[in-house]
Amino acid sequence: MRLNLRRAAKRRLPKRERVALYVPRLPDTVWSVDFMSDALACGRRLRTFNVVDDFNREVLHIEMDTSINSHRLVRVFEQIKHDHGLPQVVRSDNGPEFLGEAFTSWLKVNGVAIQYIQPGKPNQNAFIERFNRTFREEVLDQHLFTRLDDIREATHWWMIDYNEQRPHDALGGLTPTEYRNQHARRSTFGVSA
């Protein structure tokens, strides 16, 4: 016998305009952001918040903790702003952290536009999705971490290798750091990129 139980109303996301994946011609134009989930050896869940510059595929920050909310994103972006500056646009999915008042207000106050991808279309955020796959394969799936500090340290050294040592096919065989530096030299000498 089936009982007619009331279901909670499904929260509808606003329709998002389909936007072709834009490849920036300048650094700090569009940064893609996303979350990943994993677990420590003891089973305790953890989340990573990843930030990548779409121009040169440089990983700018990976924040890790058992929980990361909208207010935490603001603190992360304040740190990135201090260390690196800010982009013109942040591209993200429709996760609750990205829709939170604290984060959206902070972006607005700091002059950063936010571009949401359409729900269920992760290919519209392809740069960060590809990065997430690489990070999962090379760090999260390669080690069995027992402490958050261990995964943070491994990630720190991996980020240095990823940005400064590893050539990327999409960047003409250059590392993200070399690609950014090459662009800076061209800009300095008036050569178009």
N, CA, C and O of each residue as an XYZ file, in Angstrom:
772
protein
N       0.837     -1.171      0.000
C       0.000      0.000      0.000
C       0.889      1.244      0.000
O       1.835      1.340      0.783
N       0.588      2.167     -0.857
C       1.370      3.398     -0.961
C       0.666      4.512     -0.218
O      -0.531      4.744     -0.389
N       1.424      5.184      0.595
C       0.895      6.356      1.274
C       1.289      7.590      0.486
O       2.400      7.689     -0.035
N       0.390      8.494      0.412
C       0.694      9.747     -0.273
C       1.367     10.699      0.706
O       0.711     11.440      1.439
N       2.672     10.658      0.696
C       3.436     11.536      1.571
C       3.764     12.820      0.830
O       4.057     12.819     -0.366
N       3.708     13.887      1.558
C       4.056     15.177      0.958
C       5.558     15.243      0.749
O       6.335     14.854      1.622
N       5.945     15.719     -0.369
C       7.365     15.925     -0.653
C       7.683     17.402     -0.522
O       6.856     18.269     -0.804
N       8.882     17.655     -0.094
C       9.324     19.050     -0.033
C       9.410     19.587     -1.458
O       9.812     18.875     -2.378
N       9.040     20.808     -1.623
C       9.101     21.428     -2.949
C      10.547     21.479     -3.420
O      11.452     21.830     -2.662
N      10.743     21.129     -4.668
C      12.084     21.148     -5.227
C      12.506     22.591     -5.472
O      11.788     23.373     -6.096
N      13.675     22.917     -4.969
C      14.187     24.275     -5.160
C      14.644     24.428     -6.605
O      15.517     23.693     -7.067
N      14.079     25.340     -7.285
C      14.405     25.571     -8.693
C      15.496     26.625     -8.803
O      15.445     27.677     -8.167
N      16.478     26.308     -9.627
C      17.523     27.286     -9.908
C      17.058     28.173    -11.053
O      16.331     27.717    -11.935
N      17.464     29.413    -11.046
C      17.078     30.273    -12.170
C      17.700     29.752    -13.461
O      18.788     29.177    -13.450
N      17.002     29.959    -14.564
C      17.542     29.541    -15.855
C      18.841     30.289    -16.116
O      18.949     31.488    -15.859
N      19.809     29.568    -16.623
C      21.100     30.163    -16.943
C      21.249     30.217    -18.455
O      20.901     29.275    -19.167
N      21.762     31.312    -18.917
C      21.981     31.480    -20.344
C      23.160     30.620    -20.772
O      24.186     30.576    -20.093
N      23.006     29.930    -21.910
C      24.085     29.105    -22.433
C      25.170     30.022    -22.985
O      24.911     30.875    -23.834
N      26.380     29.833    -22.490
C      27.504     30.668    -22.904
C      28.611     29.751    -23.397
O      28.989     28.806    -22.704
N      29.133     30.019    -24.586
C      30.236     29.223    -25.116
C      31.461     29.393    -24.220
O      31.672     30.456    -23.635
N      32.266     28.333    -24.119
C      33.462     28.390    -23.287
C      34.434     29.405    -23.885
O      34.904     29.259    -25.013
N      34.708     30.404    -23.117
C      35.557     31.513    -23.539
C      36.983     31.243    -23.088
O      37.225     30.955    -21.916
N      37.925     31.336    -24.016
C      39.338     31.187    -23.683
C      39.929     32.592    -23.598
O      40.086     33.255    -24.623
N      40.258     33.055    -22.396
C      40.760     34.421    -22.228
C      42.087     34.647    -22.947
O      42.904     33.736    -23.081
N      42.279     35.865    -23.398
C      43.533     36.255    -24.050
C      44.474     36.968    -23.089
O      45.609     37.293    -23.441
N      43.994     37.209    -21.876
C      44.792     37.895    -20.862
C      44.678     37.162    -19.533
O      43.648     36.547    -19.255
N      45.721     37.219    -18.708
C      45.622     36.618    -17.374
C      44.602     37.361    -16.518
O      44.322     38.539    -16.739
N      44.064     36.661    -15.555
C      43.135     37.224    -14.566
C      41.859     37.781    -15.194
O      41.221     38.670    -14.631
N      41.496     37.261    -16.345
C      40.231     37.645    -16.960
C      39.115     36.779    -16.389
O      38.135     37.292    -15.850
N      39.271     35.452    -16.509
C      38.272     34.507    -15.996
C      38.975     33.463    -15.142
O      39.926     32.817    -15.581
N      38.494     33.312    -13.925
C      38.940     32.221    -13.064
C      37.787     31.246    -12.910
O      36.647     31.653    -12.685
N      38.081     29.967    -13.029
C      37.079     28.932    -12.795
C      37.268     28.377    -11.394
O      38.394     28.182    -10.936
N      36.149     28.123    -10.717
C      36.193     27.597     -9.352
C      35.261     26.398     -9.243
O      34.243     26.321     -9.931
N      35.624     25.461     -8.367
C      34.791     24.277     -8.170
C      35.198     23.580     -6.883
O      36.274     23.818     -6.334
N      34.313     22.717     -6.421
C      34.562     21.891     -5.246
C      34.787     20.452     -5.659
O      34.282     19.997     -6.686
N      35.552     19.745     -4.848
C      35.702     18.299     -4.961
C      35.518     17.717     -3.566
O      35.707     18.404     -2.562
N      35.148     16.448     -3.519
C      35.015     15.750     -2.240
C      35.900     14.525     -2.237
O      36.138     13.916     -3.280
N      36.384     14.168     -1.071
C      37.179     12.961     -0.888
C      37.067     12.570      0.579
O      36.266     13.144      1.317
N      37.860     11.604      1.000
C      37.828     11.178      2.398
C      39.231     10.819      2.864
O      40.067     10.364      2.083
N      39.467     11.033      4.148
C      40.708     10.590      4.770
C      40.621      9.088      5.004
O      39.555      8.495      4.839
N      41.724      8.475      5.384
C      41.760      7.032      5.612
C      40.754      6.587      6.670
O      40.232      5.474      6.597
N      40.481      7.438      7.643
C      39.541      7.109      8.719
C      38.085      7.226      8.278
O      37.180      6.902      9.047
N      37.847      7.689      7.042
C      36.494      7.843      6.535
C      35.939      9.248      6.666
O      34.862      9.542      6.148
N      36.656     10.110      7.349
C      36.199     11.491      7.524
C      36.214     12.207      6.171
O      37.225     12.202      5.469
N      35.093     12.817      5.819
C      34.953     13.495      4.536
C      35.740     14.806      4.524
O      35.900     15.464      5.553
N      36.223     15.165      3.350
C      36.883     16.452      3.182
C      36.469     17.037      1.848
O      36.065     16.325      0.929
N      36.579     18.338      1.768
C      36.257     19.055      0.538
C      37.460     19.891      0.131
O      38.212     20.390      0.969
N      37.617     20.028     -1.168
C      38.630     20.939     -1.686
C      37.924     21.999     -2.524
O      36.977     21.703     -3.253
N      38.390     23.218     -2.411
C      37.897     24.330     -3.223
C      39.050     24.745     -4.118
O      40.086     25.197     -3.632
N      38.874     24.592     -5.426
C      39.942     24.805     -6.387
C      39.689     26.061     -7.216
O      38.561     26.331     -7.629
N      40.758     26.824     -7.454
C      40.678     28.060     -8.239
C      41.747     27.993     -9.334
O      42.931     27.821     -9.044
N      41.317     28.129    -10.602
C      42.220     28.041    -11.747
C      42.009     29.252    -12.653
O      40.873     29.641    -12.922
N      43.110     29.847    -13.122
C      43.047     30.930    -14.108
C      42.897     30.287    -15.490
O      43.771     29.532    -15.916
N      41.809     30.576    -16.184
C      41.545     29.958    -17.484
C      42.557     30.364    -18.550
O      42.740     29.635    -19.524
N      43.212     31.499    -18.390
C      44.177     31.978    -19.378
C      45.345     31.012    -19.532
O      45.689     30.626    -20.649
N      45.949     30.624    -18.429
C      47.149     29.790    -18.493
C      47.040     28.502    -17.683
O      48.040     27.822    -17.456
N      45.832     28.168    -17.249
C      45.546     26.930    -16.497
C      46.303     26.868    -15.172
O      46.480     25.791    -14.602
N      46.741     28.009    -14.691
C      47.484     28.067    -13.430
C      46.544     27.825    -12.255
O      45.488     28.449    -12.154
N      46.939     26.915    -11.370
C      46.151     26.719    -10.154
C      46.578     27.805     -9.171
O      47.743     27.891     -8.782
N      45.611     28.627     -8.779
C      45.900     29.762     -7.909
C      45.734     29.412     -6.442
O      46.412     29.970     -5.579
N      44.829     28.484     -6.163
C      44.586     28.141     -4.760
C      43.812     26.832     -4.676
O      42.945     26.556     -5.505
N      44.133     26.034     -3.670
C      43.332     24.870     -3.302
C      43.135     24.942     -1.799
O      44.089     24.815     -1.031
N      41.910     25.144     -1.390
C      41.546     25.193      0.031
C      40.970     23.839      0.419
O      40.157     23.276     -0.315
N      41.385     23.312      1.567
C      40.902     22.006      2.019
C      40.430     22.063      3.448
O      41.063     22.673      4.309
N      39.309     21.419      3.685
C      38.792     21.291      5.049
C      37.619     20.321      5.030
O      37.201     19.851      3.972
N      37.101     20.033      6.206
C      35.948     19.139      6.282
C      34.673     19.844      5.856
O      33.702     19.194      5.470
N      34.669     21.160      5.924
C      33.508     21.948      5.523
C      33.988     23.305      5.023
O      34.858     23.931      5.629
N      33.413     23.748      3.918
C      33.762     25.060      3.367
C      32.457     25.739      2.968
O      31.767     25.287      2.054
N      32.129     26.820      3.654
C      30.877     27.521      3.357
C      31.155     28.835      2.624
O      32.299     29.149      2.297
N      30.099     29.586      2.378
C      30.187     30.841      1.635
C      31.102     31.857      2.327
O      31.848     32.575      1.662
N      31.044     31.916      3.655
C      31.909     32.847      4.397
C      33.377     32.449      4.260
O      34.252     33.311      4.185
N      33.641     31.164      4.226
C      35.009     30.677      4.047
C      35.526     31.057      2.655
O      36.697     31.401      2.495
N      34.647     30.993      1.654
C      35.053     31.394      0.307
C      35.503     32.848      0.283
O      36.462     33.201     -0.404
N      34.806     33.682      1.033
C      35.183     35.097      1.117
C      36.587     35.223      1.697
O      37.398     35.990      1.179
N      36.886     34.482      2.765
C      38.231     34.536      3.366
C      39.294     34.052      2.379
O      40.383     34.620      2.297
N      38.966     32.994      1.632
C      39.902     32.479      0.632
C      40.166     33.540     -0.435
O      41.316     33.778     -0.805
N      39.111     34.172     -0.927
C      39.287     35.192     -1.963
C      39.993     36.431     -1.433
O      40.712     37.094     -2.181
N      39.806     36.753     -0.172
C      40.571     37.863      0.425
C      42.064     37.533      0.397
O      42.887     38.393      0.083
N      42.406     36.297      0.721
C      43.809     35.879      0.694
C      44.354     35.933     -0.735
O      45.451     36.441     -0.965
N      43.588     35.408     -1.690
C      44.032     35.432     -3.088
C      44.183     36.874     -3.566
O      45.141     37.204     -4.266
N      43.239     37.728     -3.187
C      43.293     39.150     -3.564
C      44.588     39.782     -3.060
O      45.239     40.534     -3.786
N      44.958     39.479     -1.829
C      46.184     40.016     -1.235
C      47.422     39.489     -1.954
O      48.355     40.246     -2.222
N      47.433     38.194     -2.267
C      48.611     37.557     -2.861
C      48.727     37.771     -4.368
O      49.831     37.832     -4.911
N      47.580     37.885     -5.040
C      47.608     37.771     -6.497
C      46.783     38.825     -7.229
O      47.047     39.104     -8.398
N      45.809     39.404     -6.578
C      44.850     40.268     -7.261
C      43.567     39.495     -7.516
O      43.395     38.387     -7.008
N      42.667     40.075     -8.300
C      41.375     39.448     -8.570
C      41.105     39.399    -10.073
O      41.679     40.178    -10.834
N      40.239     38.491    -10.496
C      39.874     38.415    -11.908
C      38.735     39.379    -12.234
O      38.165     40.017    -11.349
N      38.425     39.466    -13.504
C      37.233     40.208    -13.915
C      35.977     39.370    -13.691
O      34.926     39.894    -13.322
N      36.101     38.047    -13.921
C      34.951     37.140    -13.853
C      35.341     35.865    -13.122
O      36.446     35.352    -13.303
N      34.432     35.353    -12.295
C      34.558     34.030    -11.684
C      33.480     33.153    -12.308
O      32.304     33.516    -12.313
N      33.883     31.993    -12.837
C      32.933     31.049    -13.430
C      32.753     29.878    -12.469
O      33.730     29.294    -11.999
N      31.487     29.537    -12.180
C      31.224     28.439    -11.243
C      29.946     27.712    -11.616
O      29.181     28.145    -12.477
N      29.739     26.583    -10.931
C      28.459     25.902    -11.049
C      27.469     26.579    -10.104
O      27.733     27.675     -9.610
N      26.350     25.942     -9.854
C      25.285     26.546     -9.062
C      25.253     26.012     -7.636
O      24.187     25.937     -7.025
N      26.410     25.643     -7.104
C      26.476     25.132     -5.741
C      26.023     26.174     -4.733
O      26.156     27.374     -4.973
N      25.485     25.716     -3.599
C      24.955     26.656     -2.605
C      26.000     27.637     -2.081
O      25.663     28.772     -1.744
N      27.250     27.221     -2.009
C      28.299     28.124     -1.530
C      28.480     29.304     -2.487
O      28.751     30.425     -2.056
N      28.329     29.043     -3.785
C      28.507     30.092     -4.788
C      27.283     30.996     -4.900
O      27.371     32.115     -5.404
N      26.150     30.503     -4.428
C      24.914     31.291     -4.466
C      24.695     32.062     -3.174
O      23.813     32.917     -3.096
N      25.507     31.755     -2.149
C      25.347     32.378     -0.836
C      25.544     33.882     -0.871
O      26.354     34.406     -1.635
N      24.791     34.557     -0.034
C      24.813     36.025      0.032
C      26.212     36.562      0.346
O      26.643     37.553     -0.243
N      26.913     35.914      1.265
C      28.242     36.406      1.655
C      29.182     36.447      0.450
O      29.872     37.443      0.230
N      29.207     35.372     -0.324
C      30.118     35.282     -1.465
C      29.698     36.211     -2.599
O      30.527     36.949     -3.130
N      28.427     36.184     -2.974
C      27.978     37.013     -4.099
C      28.113     38.499     -3.787
O      28.474     39.289     -4.659
N      27.825     38.880     -2.548
C      27.975     40.293     -2.157
C      29.433     40.715     -2.190
O      29.756     41.808     -2.653
N      30.321     39.848     -1.697
C      31.748     40.165     -1.684
C      32.255     40.371     -3.111
O      32.992     41.319     -3.381
N      31.858     39.481     -4.024
C      32.283     39.634     -5.417
C      31.804     40.966     -5.986
O      32.557     41.676     -6.652
N      30.553     41.291     -5.719
C      29.979     42.540     -6.242
C      30.728     43.754     -5.704
O      31.073     44.660     -6.462
N      30.977     43.772     -4.399
C      31.695     44.892     -3.774
C      33.100     45.034     -4.362
O      33.614     46.146     -4.485
N      33.718     43.908     -4.723
C      35.084     43.926     -5.251
C      35.140     44.009     -6.778
O      36.211     43.866     -7.368
N      33.999     44.238     -7.413
C      33.974     44.444     -8.858
C      34.230     43.204     -9.686
O      34.703     43.301    -10.818
N      33.922     42.033     -9.136
C      34.122     40.777     -9.849
C      32.756     40.236    -10.263
O      31.881     40.033     -9.420
N      32.578     40.006    -11.552
C      31.325     39.429    -12.045
C      31.351     37.921    -11.814
O      32.422     37.314    -11.788
N      30.181     37.321    -11.648
C      30.114     35.866    -11.526
C      29.300     35.321    -12.684
O      28.235     35.840    -13.015
N      29.818     34.268    -13.291
C      29.155     33.627    -14.419
C      28.827     32.197    -13.999
O      29.725     31.381    -13.788
N      27.540     31.903    -13.880
C      27.112     30.556    -13.507
C      26.913     29.728    -14.769
O      26.366     30.211    -15.761
N      27.361     28.482    -14.723
C      27.104     27.580    -15.830
C      25.676     27.060    -15.701
O      25.057     27.183    -14.644
N      25.158     26.479    -16.780
C      23.830     25.890    -16.725
C      23.872     24.645    -15.844
O      24.846     23.894    -15.887
N      22.829     24.417    -15.045
C      22.789     23.205    -14.214
C      22.927     21.943    -15.077
O      22.303     21.823    -16.131
N      23.751     21.018    -14.607
C      23.942     19.753    -15.312
C      24.825     19.839    -16.537
O      24.842     18.910    -17.344
N      25.558     20.928    -16.701
C      26.426     21.110    -17.870
C      27.859     21.412    -17.434
O      28.350     22.516    -17.669
N      28.539     20.445    -16.798
C      29.898     20.716    -16.310
C      30.884     21.043    -17.426
O      31.927     21.644    -17.169
N      30.566     20.652    -18.675
C      31.465     20.981    -19.783
C      31.564     22.487    -20.006
O      32.497     22.951    -20.662
N      30.621     23.255    -19.474
C      30.697     24.712    -19.582
C      31.736     25.289    -18.621
O      32.050     26.477    -18.673
N      32.256     24.445    -17.755
C      33.329     24.837    -16.841
C      34.499     23.872    -17.052
O      35.083     23.360    -16.097
N      34.822     23.639    -18.320
C      35.742     22.573    -18.707
C      37.149     22.721    -18.132
O      37.781     21.717    -17.802
N      37.652     23.942    -18.007
C      39.025     24.108    -17.518
C      39.172     23.571    -16.098
O      40.134     22.864    -15.799
N      38.228     23.899    -15.227
C      38.333     23.434    -13.843
C      37.998     21.951    -13.745
O      38.576     21.246    -12.918
N      37.079     21.466    -14.570
C      36.741     20.038    -14.538
C      37.947     19.205    -14.965
O      38.209     18.152    -14.383
N      38.674     19.666    -15.969
C      39.880     18.950    -16.402
C      40.950     19.011    -15.314
O      41.643     18.028    -15.056
N      41.073     20.161    -14.689
C      42.014     20.291    -13.587
C      41.635     19.339    -12.452
O      42.498     18.657    -11.900
N      40.354     19.291    -12.105
C      39.898     18.414    -11.021
C      40.268     16.963    -11.293
O      40.692     16.244    -10.388
N      40.106     16.532    -12.547
C      40.460     15.149    -12.889
C      41.946     14.893    -12.657
O      42.324     13.873    -12.081
N      42.784     15.820    -13.106
C      44.228     15.670    -12.918
C      44.584     15.645    -11.437
O      45.368     14.803    -11.001
N      44.016     16.557    -10.666
C      44.292     16.622     -9.227
C      43.848     15.334     -8.534
O      44.559     14.812     -7.676
N      42.675     14.825     -8.907
C      42.198     13.577     -8.298
C      43.125     12.414     -8.639
O      43.505     11.644     -7.757
N      43.492     12.283     -9.912
C      44.333     11.164    -10.339
C      45.727     11.221     -9.731
O      46.288     10.187     -9.370
N      46.293     12.421     -9.615
C      47.694     12.536     -9.220
C      47.920     12.777     -7.735
O      49.030     12.576     -7.243
N      46.899     13.199     -7.020
C      47.070     13.444     -5.583
C      46.076     12.623     -4.769
O      46.476     11.751     -3.998
N      44.808     12.890     -4.932
C      43.802     12.274     -4.067
C      43.750     10.759     -4.202
O      43.612     10.055     -3.201
N      43.860     10.240     -5.441
C      43.779      8.794     -5.643
C      45.119      8.082     -5.485
O      45.153      6.853     -5.436
N      46.209      8.812     -5.405
C      47.535      8.201     -5.313
C      47.988      7.929     -3.887
O      48.909      7.144     -3.664
N      47.356      8.566     -2.937
C      47.801      8.465     -1.550
C      46.611      8.192     -0.638
O      45.483      8.586     -0.933
N      46.872      7.526      0.449
C      45.869      7.325      1.486
C      46.265      8.233      2.645
O      47.164      7.913      3.423
N      45.594      9.350      2.745
C      45.946     10.357      3.739
C      45.241     10.082      5.055
O      44.064      9.723      5.084
N      45.988     10.258      6.158
C      45.395     10.056      7.483
C      45.058     11.374      8.169
O      44.207     11.416      9.058
N      45.726     12.452      7.758
C      45.480     13.762      8.382
C      45.309     14.823      7.303
O      45.886     14.724      6.220
N      44.519     15.824      7.608
C      44.318     16.939      6.684
C      45.633     17.652      6.391
O      45.864     18.082      5.261
N      46.492     17.782      7.395
C      47.781     18.451      7.187
C      48.641     17.703      6.166
O      49.392     18.324      5.415
N      48.534     16.371      6.135
C      49.301     15.589      5.165
C      48.848     15.884      3.736
O      49.668     16.058      2.835
N      47.551     15.937      3.548
C      47.036     16.200      2.198
C      47.324     17.643      1.783
O      47.580     17.917      0.610
N      47.283     18.554      2.739
C      47.624     19.952      2.420
C      49.080     20.070      1.970
O      49.382     20.774      1.006
N      49.975     19.384      2.667
C      51.390     19.454      2.298
C      51.635     18.822      0.929
O      52.344     19.392      0.099
N      51.054     17.653      0.692
C      51.215     17.000     -0.615
C      50.666     17.885     -1.728
O      51.254     17.972     -2.806
N      49.547     18.536     -1.466
C      48.933     19.425     -2.457
C      49.816     20.639     -2.719
O      49.953     21.068     -3.865
N      50.409     21.189     -1.678
C      51.300     22.345     -1.841
C      52.426     22.022     -2.822
O      52.672     22.783     -3.758
N      53.109     20.894     -2.608
C      54.232     20.536     -3.474
C      53.753     20.174     -4.874
O      54.434     20.469     -5.855
N      52.594     19.542     -4.977
C      52.041     19.194     -6.279
C      51.694     20.457     -7.071
O      51.927     20.509     -8.278
N      51.141     21.476     -6.405
C      50.799     22.736     -7.080
C      52.043     23.404     -7.661
O      52.002     23.929     -8.773
N      53.132     23.385     -6.924
C      54.384     23.969     -7.427
C      54.819     23.232     -8.685
O      55.182     23.859     -9.680
N      54.784     21.906     -8.645
C      55.150     21.111     -9.815
C      54.209     21.395    -10.984
O      54.658     21.579    -12.116
N      52.919     21.431    -10.712
C      51.905     21.656    -11.755
C      52.094     23.015    -12.427
O      52.006     23.117    -13.651
N      52.347     24.045    -11.650
C      52.471     25.402    -12.195
C      53.837     25.704    -12.796
O      53.931     26.458    -13.765
N      54.900     25.124    -12.232
C      56.253     25.554    -12.602
C      57.090     24.519    -13.341
O      58.079     24.882    -13.977
N      56.724     23.244    -13.278
C      57.560     22.209    -13.880
C      56.886     21.462    -15.030
O      57.567     20.964    -15.926
N      55.574     21.382    -15.012
C      54.869     20.529    -15.956
C      54.413     21.290    -17.195
O      53.629     22.233    -17.091
N      54.906     20.883    -18.375
C      54.430     21.519    -19.600
C      52.997     21.077    -19.918
O      52.608     19.947    -19.623
N      52.228     21.968    -20.515
C      50.841     21.687    -20.885
C      50.713     21.761    -22.401
O      51.160     22.728    -23.018
N      50.115     20.760    -22.990
C      49.912     20.757    -24.441
C      49.118     21.977    -24.898
O      49.434     22.584    -25.921
N      48.086     22.332    -24.134
C      47.227     23.460    -24.509
C      47.969     24.793    -24.472
O      47.498     25.786    -25.028
N      49.127     24.815    -23.818
C      49.914     26.050    -23.706
C      51.157     25.995    -24.596
O      52.121     26.725    -24.366
N      51.131     25.137    -25.603
C      52.269     25.039    -26.520
C      53.496     24.434    -25.875
O      54.620     24.775    -26.243
N      53.301     23.540    -24.917
C      54.427     22.886    -24.261
C      55.065     23.702    -23.152
O      56.118     23.325    -22.638
N      54.447     24.810    -22.777
C      54.966     25.637    -21.682
C      54.255     25.288    -20.377
O      53.156     24.733    -20.383
N      54.894     25.618    -19.269
C      54.227     25.495    -17.973
C      53.307     26.705    -17.801
O      53.481     27.701    -18.503
N      52.338     26.649    -16.892
C      51.497     27.829    -16.656
C      52.301     29.080    -16.304
O      51.982     30.176    -16.763
N      53.341     28.914    -15.491
C      54.171     30.061    -15.114
C      54.912     30.617    -16.326
O      54.959     31.832    -16.514
N      55.491     29.745    -17.148
C      56.194     30.194    -18.356
C      55.237     30.908    -19.313
O      55.594     31.918    -19.919
N      54.039     30.383    -19.441
C      53.054     30.980    -20.349
C      52.669     32.382    -19.886
O      52.572     33.306    -20.695
N      52.451     32.534    -18.588
C      52.123     33.862    -18.041
C      53.305     34.817    -18.252
O      53.114     35.961    -18.666
N      54.524     34.346    -17.967
C      55.715     35.191    -18.133
C      55.934     35.575    -19.595
O      56.312     36.708    -19.895
N      55.694     34.629    -20.501
C      55.830     34.920    -21.927
C      54.830     36.004    -22.339
O      55.166     36.905    -23.108
N      53.628     35.913    -21.833
C      52.622     36.931    -22.143
C      53.050     38.291    -21.590
O      52.882     39.314    -22.255
N      53.601     38.303    -20.380
C      54.047     39.562    -19.764
C      55.166     40.195    -20.587
O      55.190     41.412    -20.770
N      56.097     39.368    -21.087
C      57.190     39.897    -21.917
C      56.644     40.476    -23.219
O      57.072     41.545    -23.655
N      55.705     39.773    -23.835
C      55.118     40.268    -25.087
C      54.397     41.586    -24.855
O      54.485     42.504    -25.671
N      53.686     41.675    -23.744
C      52.953     42.907    -23.426
C      53.915     44.059    -23.181
O      53.663     45.189    -23.597
N      55.022     43.764    -22.501
C      56.018     44.786    -22.192
C      56.648     45.345    -23.464
O      56.903     46.545    -23.564
N      56.898     44.461    -24.437
C      57.566     44.891    -25.663
C      56.590     45.227    -26.785
O      57.000     45.448    -27.924
N      55.297     45.266    -26.460
C      54.301     45.691    -27.441
C      53.982     44.673    -28.509
O      53.410     45.027    -29.540
N      54.332     43.426    -28.297
C      54.010     42.379    -29.258
C      52.646     41.826    -28.894
O      52.393     41.516    -27.729
N      51.762     41.699    -29.876
C      50.427     41.169    -29.557
C      50.518     39.693    -29.215
O      51.300     38.947    -29.805
N      49.695     39.284    -28.243
C      49.735     37.897    -27.775
C      49.017     36.963    -28.696
O      48.963     35.761    -28.437
